[in-house]
Amino acid sequence: MNAPVDSLETFRAETRAWLEANCPPEMRRPLRKEADVVWGGRRAQLSEPQRQWLDRMAERGWTTPDWPREYGGGGLTPQQAKALREEMAGLGCRSPLNSFGISMLGPALLKYGTEAQKQEHLPKIVRGEIRWCQGYSEPGAGSDLAGLQTSAEDAGDHFVVNGQKVWTSYADKADWIFCLVRTDKSVKQGGISFVLFDMDSAGVSTKPILLISGSSPFCETFFDDVKVPKANLIGELNHGWDVAKYLLGHEREMISGMGLGNSGHKSLPEIALGAIGAEADGRLDDPVLRARIALFEVRAMAFQAMSERFMDELKARRAHPAQPSMMKYYGTELNKARHELIMAAGGSDALAWDSEASGGGALARGWLRTKGNSIEGGTSEVQLNIVAKRILELPGA
């Protein structure tokens, strides 16, 4: 139901006043390093402003503003949630909490979880008490995810899980994992189940994977006779593929957001000027580079408008099921283009790797990291195939 315009404007004004009074000044500055991002979890080490901002927003349910109040959410209408996002952006407020629990697991629990599972896990996600990771890809099951082999054997009141996952983002820092396992080896998609378990469980181990950028959030994750209570099965046994597909849509929506950048609402010219510094004054006078930046800015604004429309359609349950693939593909292409242009503006200075002046090679490392955007969350080729079949309705090969 749409909120009346006058009440929406009242909500917006009250929200702006609350944000101005409650968002610490430190949490209105652009993100500069990984430690600035709040992931929450049992091992989180937060500064006082980070903790203060998280607690204040979680108390109002505004870490998940459109989730139901009974699970700790804000209970806002889609229009109110959009107004909240806009007011936060206007003040430069950082997100109080980044969480795979919010962006991926939570929506799946709301749709497929039992009431007991929702009451157990959703409030902890809202408050940032548990940090989640995703156990999907395996060494032999990446783009063909349904070919996964990690097994879950029935052992009465629990499953015994054995196998390996790969590219598990932040597995070494996560508290719990949502994981796809094979519970029936006689069929492919119809033999997969979706389970949750604690990463501190006996038999769980992780090993970081380094990327060309010199660092990485990714890990290999190993399961050796891990006991998982059957109460942690989400949805029906052997019907985990339904949960997995629903969650993937939300993951791709999340990844597409990188197309909007995370530079504290700066435009690409501002980022480029900051990258090259005063010593390279005049470099942006290059007409070719300026034209490339201008074209990028137009595309980024168009993508932002499309993102807003998609979010409105998603909240109203009118979005096409394949839209997340379209948004994921274009968002990652934009992010790669952004970093290419920043490197072009920085020239040879941007290639610095270890110097203090370069922030430890932040520009070069960030540029290299974007090369993985076309793979994570489903390769670009997979996304284009989905768009071709589901949206354009093109015939198969």
NUKE-528939 format. One line per field, with one value per residue (C-alpha): z, x, y; residue in one letter. Coordinates in nm, 2 decimals. Example, Ala and Ser with C-alpha at 12.3 -4.5 7.8 and 13.67 -1.06 7.14 Angstrom:
<nodes>
c3: c(0.78:0.71)
c1: c(1.23:1.37)
c2: c(-0.45:-0.11)
code: c(A:S)
</nodes>
This chain:
<nodes>
c3: c(0.00:-0.09:0.19:0.14:0.01:0.31:0.56:0.34:0.35:0.73:0.76:0.54:0.75:1.08:0.94:0.83:1.17:1.34:1.12:1.17:1.55:1.57:1.29:1.44:1.23:1.18:1.01:0.75:0.60:0.28:0.33:0.28:0.39:0.47:0.84:0.77:0.67:0.95:0.90:1.26:1.41:1.72:1.65:1.53:1.65:1.61:1.69:1.93:1.64:1.44:1.74:1.83:1.47:1.44:1.78:1.71:1.36:1.48:1.76:1.51:1.28:1.01:0.93:0.76:0.72:0.51:0.72:0.94:1.29:1.45:1.34:1.44:1.11:1.06:0.91:0.66:0.34:0.01:-0.02:0.33:0.29:-0.03:0.15:0.43:0.17:0.00:0.33:0.43:0.09:0.12:0.46:0.35:0.61:0.58:0.59:0.96:0.86:0.57:0.59:0.37:0.63:0.52:0.15:0.09:0.37:0.53:0.23:0.18:0.55:0.52:0.23:0.32:0.69:0.96:1.23:1.48:1.23:1.16:1.53:1.59:1.31:1.18:1.49:1.52:1.16:1.22:1.52:1.35:1.61:1.36:1.05:0.77:0.47:0.17:0.09:-0.28:-0.53:-0.52:-0.71:-0.96:-0.94:-1.02:-1.31:-1.30:-0.94:-0.94:-0.99:-0.63:-0.44:-0.08:0.09:0.39:0.52:0.73:1.09:1.27:1.43:1.24:0.91:0.87:0.61:0.42:0.12:0.01:-0.09:-0.27:-0.32:0.02:0.08:0.44:0.55:0.79:0.96:0.95:1.25:1.05:0.69:0.47:0.26:-0.03:0.03:-0.16:0.02:-0.28:-0.52:-0.77:-0.91:-0.98:-0.89:-0.71:-0.46:-0.31:0.03:0.20:0.56:0.82:1.06:1.30:1.16:1.50:1.46:1.48:1.14:0.97:0.85:0.61:0.40:0.25:-0.13:-0.24:-0.56:-0.80:-0.61:-0.31:-0.08:-0.10:0.09:-0.05:0.11:0.06:0.32:0.42:0.60:0.77:0.94:1.05:1.25:1.14:1.34:1.11:1.27:1.05:0.72:0.54:0.32:0.23:0.21:-0.15:-0.24:-0.16:-0.52:-0.50:-0.20:-0.38:-0.69:-0.49:-0.29:-0.60:-0.73:-0.41:-0.44:-0.79:-0.69:-0.41:-0.65:-0.91:-0.65:-0.71:-1.04:-0.83:-0.66:-0.29:-0.29:-0.06:-0.33:-0.53:-0.91:-1.12:-1.20:-0.83:-0.77:-1.06:-0.94:-0.59:-0.75:-0.96:-0.70:-0.74:-0.90:-1.21:-1.25:-1.61:-1.69:-1.71:-1.98:-2.22:-2.43:-2.50:-2.13:-2.05:-2.31:-2.17:-1.82:-1.93:-2.11:-1.81:-1.59:-1.82:-1.81:-1.43:-1.39:-1.62:-1.42:-1.09:-1.23:-1.35:-1.01:-0.83:-1.07:-1.02:-0.64:-0.66:-0.88:-0.66:-0.34:-0.52:-0.64:-1.01:-1.10:-1.37:-1.22:-1.46:-1.38:-1.12:-1.39:-1.61:-1.32:-1.20:-1.55:-1.62:-1.26:-1.27:-1.62:-1.49:-1.19:-1.41:-1.64:-1.34:-1.22:-1.58:-1.60:-1.26:-1.37:-1.70:-1.51:-1.26:-1.53:-1.41:-1.07:-1.02:-1.07:-0.75:-0.54:-0.19:-0.13:0.16:-0.08:-0.29:0.02:-0.02:-0.39:-0.33:-0.68:-0.85:-0.61:-0.65:-1.03:-1.03:-0.78:-1.03:-1.27:-1.06:-1.09:-1.41:-1.23:-0.87:-0.82:-1.16:-1.46:-1.71:-1.97:-1.75:-1.68:-2.05:-2.12:-1.86:-2.01:-2.36:-2.27:-2.00:-2.11:-2.48:-2.53:-2.78:-2.89:-2.74:-2.95)
c1: c(0.00:0.14:0.18:-0.01:0.23:0.19:0.26:0.56:0.70:0.65:0.83:1.12:1.15:1.15:1.40:1.63:1.62:1.68:1.98:2.13:2.10:2.21:2.47:2.82:3.03:3.29:3.02:2.95:3.30:3.38:3.50:3.88:3.98:3.84:3.83:3.58:3.32:3.11:3.04:2.94:2.98:3.11:3.47:3.39:3.63:3.44:3.53:3.30:3.14:3.08:2.93:2.72:2.58:2.51:2.33:2.12:2.01:1.95:1.73:1.50:1.52:1.68:1.97:1.68:1.42:1.17:1.18:0.88:0.90:0.84:1.19:1.36:1.32:1.19:0.85:0.88:0.68:0.89:0.84:0.96:1.26:1.35:1.32:1.54:1.81:1.78:1.82:2.12:2.28:2.20:2.38:2.66:2.58:2.76:2.57:2.56:2.60:2.72:2.60:2.54:2.27:2.09:2.15:2.12:2.02:1.75:1.52:1.55:1.46:1.17:1.04:1.13:1.22:1.00:0.87:1.12:1.41:1.30:1.28:1.62:1.83:1.67:1.69:2.06:2.12:1.94:2.17:2.49:2.55:2.63:2.84:2.74:2.92:2.79:2.88:2.79:3.08:3.30:3.62:3.41:3.09:3.12:2.90:2.74:2.65:2.39:2.68:2.80:2.92:2.94:2.74:2.50:2.43:2.12:2.23:1.90:1.85:2.13:2.32:2.69:2.85:3.16:3.32:3.47:3.36:3.58:3.56:3.38:3.40:3.52:3.48:3.78:3.59:3.23:3.04:2.79:2.75:2.44:2.54:2.42:2.47:2.38:2.12:2.03:2.30:2.05:1.93:2.10:1.90:1.64:1.90:2.02:1.93:2.00:2.14:2.28:2.56:2.81:3.16:3.30:3.15:3.40:3.54:3.51:3.84:3.93:4.23:4.26:4.31:4.53:4.44:4.66:4.58:4.78:4.48:4.15:3.83:3.81:3.88:3.87:3.64:3.66:3.40:3.51:3.22:3.05:2.73:2.44:2.11:1.81:1.64:1.89:1.74:1.58:1.28:1.21:1.47:1.60:1.43:1.73:1.77:1.45:1.60:1.94:1.79:1.59:1.89:2.11:1.87:1.94:2.31:2.32:2.12:2.38:2.67:2.52:2.54:2.91:2.82:2.71:3.05:3.15:3.35:3.13:2.90:3.19:3.17:3.44:3.61:3.64:3.78:4.02:4.14:4.20:4.39:4.63:4.68:4.80:5.13:4.95:4.74:4.62:4.61:4.23:4.26:4.31:3.99:3.98:4.00:3.74:3.51:3.55:3.47:3.17:3.03:3.09:2.91:2.60:2.60:2.64:2.34:2.13:2.22:2.14:1.80:1.74:1.85:1.60:1.32:1.43:1.42:1.07:0.96:1.12:0.96:0.62:0.68:0.66:1.03:1.11:1.29:1.59:1.63:1.90:2.11:2.08:2.17:2.45:2.61:2.59:2.68:3.00:3.09:3.04:3.26:3.54:3.51:3.53:3.86:4.00:3.93:4.08:4.40:4.40:4.37:4.64:4.88:5.21:5.15:4.85:5.06:5.25:5.23:5.38:5.45:5.29:5.19:4.98:4.80:4.98:4.89:4.52:4.44:4.63:4.51:4.15:4.18:4.31:4.04:3.77:3.89:3.70:3.37:3.29:3.31:3.17:2.80:2.78:2.99:2.90:2.85:2.59:2.41:2.40:2.26:1.98:1.90:1.89:1.66:1.44:1.40:1.48:1.33:1.59:1.60:1.87:2.17)
c2: c(0.00:0.34:0.59:0.93:1.20:1.42:1.14:1.03:1.39:1.39:1.06:1.20:1.52:1.32:1.07:1.35:1.51:1.17:1.09:1.44:1.39:1.03:0.95:1.02:1.26:0.98:0.78:1.05:1.03:0.83:0.47:0.46:0.11:-0.23:-0.16:0.12:-0.14:-0.28:-0.66:-0.74:-1.08:-1.24:-1.13:-0.78:-0.51:-0.19:0.17:0.35:0.55:0.23:0.05:0.35:0.39:0.02:0.00:0.31:0.19:-0.17:-0.05:0.12:-0.19:0.03:-0.20:-0.40:-0.12:-0.32:-0.64:-0.72:-0.57:-0.91:-1.02:-0.69:-0.51:-0.16:-0.25:0.04:0.05:0.04:0.42:0.49:0.26:0.44:0.78:0.65:0.55:0.89:1.08:0.87:0.94:1.31:1.33:1.10:0.84:0.51:0.18:0.08:-0.29:-0.49:-0.85:-1.15:-1.22:-0.91:-0.92:-1.30:-1.53:-1.30:-1.29:-1.66:-1.72:-1.49:-1.69:-2.05:-2.06:-2.19:-1.95:-2.09:-2.04:-1.69:-1.60:-1.77:-1.61:-1.29:-1.07:-1.16:-1.06:-0.73:-0.65:-0.77:-1.04:-1.32:-1.28:-1.52:-1.67:-1.86:-2.23:-2.27:-2.31:-2.62:-2.71:-2.91:-2.71:-2.34:-2.23:-2.57:-2.53:-2.81:-3.05:-3.00:-3.31:-3.19:-3.46:-3.46:-3.81:-3.88:-3.97:-3.97:-3.62:-3.47:-3.47:-3.56:-3.32:-3.40:-3.21:-2.88:-2.54:-2.28:-1.90:-1.88:-1.50:-1.42:-1.78:-1.73:-1.44:-1.58:-1.72:-1.93:-2.06:-2.12:-2.41:-2.63:-3.00:-3.32:-3.53:-3.75:-3.87:-4.03:-3.69:-3.36:-3.05:-3.26:-3.40:-3.07:-2.94:-2.60:-2.61:-2.37:-2.44:-2.28:-2.24:-2.33:-2.68:-2.97:-3.06:-2.71:-2.56:-2.28:-2.17:-1.82:-1.79:-1.50:-1.31:-1.12:-0.80:-0.93:-0.99:-1.16:-1.22:-1.57:-1.90:-2.28:-2.43:-2.80:-3.01:-3.34:-3.52:-3.20:-3.26:-3.04:-3.06:-3.13:-2.83:-2.63:-2.75:-2.46:-2.56:-2.92:-3.20:-3.23:-2.90:-2.68:-2.58:-2.37:-2.18:-2.15:-1.99:-1.75:-1.65:-1.61:-1.35:-1.14:-1.21:-1.08:-0.77:-0.71:-0.75:-0.52:-0.24:-0.21:-0.04:0.26:0.27:0.29:0.61:0.81:0.95:1.11:1.14:0.98:1.31:1.38:1.03:1.08:1.42:1.26:0.98:1.18:1.46:1.81:1.71:1.59:1.91:1.94:1.56:1.58:1.84:1.54:1.56:1.19:1.10:1.37:1.23:0.88:1.00:1.20:0.89:0.68:0.93:0.92:0.54:0.54:0.78:0.57:0.26:0.43:0.52:0.16:0.03:0.25:0.13:-0.23:-0.20:-0.05:-0.33:-0.59:-0.45:-0.45:-0.80:-0.70:-0.76:-1.01:-1.31:-1.26:-0.89:-0.96:-1.12:-0.81:-0.58:-0.80:-0.81:-0.43:-0.33:-0.53:-0.40:-0.05:-0.12:-0.25:0.05:0.29:0.14:0.14:0.51:0.59:0.41:0.60:0.93:0.83:0.71:0.55:0.70:0.48:0.17:0.23:-0.09:-0.05:0.32:0.50:0.78:0.54:0.40:0.07:0.05:0.09:0.20:-0.08:-0.34:-0.22:-0.23:-0.58:-0.69:-0.59:-0.85:-1.11:-0.92:-1.10:-1.44:-1.40:-1.45:-1.63:-1.55:-1.28:-1.55:-1.72:-1.39:-1.31:-1.66:-1.60:-1.26:-1.41:-1.69:-1.53:-1.17:-1.16:-1.51:-1.61:-1.97:-2.20:-2.32)
code: c(M:N:A:P:V:D:S:L:E:T:F:R:A:E:T:R:A:W:L:E:A:N:C:P:P:E:M:R:R:P:L:R:K:E:A:D:V:V:W:G:G:R:R:A:Q:L:S:E:P:Q:R:Q:W:L:D:R:M:A:E:R:G:W:T:T:P:D:W:P:R:E:Y:G:G:G:G:L:T:P:Q:Q:A:K:A:L:R:E:E:M:A:G:L:G:C:R:S:P:L:N:S:F:G:I:S:M:L:G:P:A:L:L:K:Y:G:T:E:A:Q:K:Q:E:H:L:P:K:I:V:R:G:E:I:R:W:C:Q:G:Y:S:E:P:G:A:G:S:D:L:A:G:L:Q:T:S:A:E:D:A:G:D:H:F:V:V:N:G:Q:K:V:W:T:S:Y:A:D:K:A:D:W:I:F:C:L:V:R:T:D:K:S:V:K:Q:G:G:I:S:F:V:L:F:D:M:D:S:A:G:V:S:T:K:P:I:L:L:I:S:G:S:S:P:F:C:E:T:F:F:D:D:V:K:V:P:K:A:N:L:I:G:E:L:N:H:G:W:D:V:A:K:Y:L:L:G:H:E:R:E:M:I:S:G:M:G:L:G:N:S:G:H:K:S:L:P:E:I:A:L:G:A:I:G:A:E:A:D:G:R:L:D:D:P:V:L:R:A:R:I:A:L:F:E:V:R:A:M:A:F:Q:A:M:S:E:R:F:M:D:E:L:K:A:R:R:A:H:P:A:Q:P:S:M:M:K:Y:Y:G:T:E:L:N:K:A:R:H:E:L:I:M:A:A:G:G:S:D:A:L:A:W:D:S:E:A:S:G:G:G:A:L:A:R:G:W:L:R:T:K:G:N:S:I:E:G:G:T:S:E:V:Q:L:N:I:V:A:K:R:I:L:E:L:P:G:A)
</nodes>
